[in-house]
Amino acid sequence: MTHIEGTFIGAGGLNLYYQSWLPQTQVRAIIAIVHGLGAHSGLFNNAVQHLIPQGYAIYAFDLRGHGRSPGQRGHINAWAEFREDLHTFLMRIQERTTGCACFVWGHSLGAVIALDYALHFPESVQGLILTAPALGKVKVPAFKIALGRMFSRVWPRFSLKVGIKRVASSRDPIVLAAHVQDPLRHEYGSARLATEFFAAQKWVQTHATDLQVPLLILHGSADSVTPPEGSLAFFEQVTFPDKERYVYQGDYHDLDLDINYQDVFADLENWLERHLNGGINHLPVVCQIKTPSLQPKTINM
């Protein structure tokens, strides 16, 4: 496969880092990934290893204030920055592609960003994949949420550790050890991010009936960060008929990094297959991607 790294200009002129993985074979579709709070685009190796051989091209970027992208860790001025960043990213991808279906995969906080985007720009998304979406209650200490709301107006950049336990991520000790040693991960959230997130979360929940794109929700039954009851309540509100939800018994928050991630990818792949083979009438058969002038990094599989 070919691995490409680069940057693009997001909201307010911020230079955001992205990377992509392209198969050597004919590309069947594009999957654009939006990661969660404190994470970055380099944490989806299992997805890359599973989906690239199946002919999918994967694109991911580091949210502002995350990973290799600049900005105060875990801070935004307004939720619209997330939406504009994702919109610009997807437009950049489409500039380099011909006839490619684009599925947006959002994880945790990224799932809310993806949902918000799909509700604003449904024509840009051929399908929505949400893993452990941060809908409903999130397991952040109540006093920290209260502090965030109190300081958002007077000291929006006030920041503290969110307080999510690392062990809630996965049951795989190798994954947990890697997270501890990962210099690109962080545990912070600002006061303004907190209030903007809860406002966006409420907005997407109240607009669930407006969603008009195919939806797949994947959630772990033992997710203590974003409990599955929230995604169930949202799923039941969605009236668009093309929707599916799977819950994995005993799985933690990061489904793609848990000990039975193969089961998750099997369901994801089956869903993609159904939607590429007639599930969505207007999806193209042939997809072409033009690699940018940026020198690509080739990785042997």
Secondary structure, DSSP 8 states (H G I E B T S, - for coil): -EEEEEEEE-GGG-EEEEEEEE-SS-B-EEEEEE--TT--GGG-HHHHHHHGGGTEEEEEE--TTSTTS-SSTT--S-HHHHHHHHHHHHHHHHHTEES--EEEEEETHHHHHHHHHHHH-GGG-SEEEEES---S---S-HHHHHHHHHHTTT-TT-EEE----GGGS-S-HHHHHHHHH-TT---EEEHHHHHHHHHHHHHHHHTGGG--S-EEEEEETT-SSS-HHHHHHHHHH---S-EEEEEETT--S-GGGSTTHHHHHHHHHHHHHHIIIIISTT--S-BEE---SS--EE---
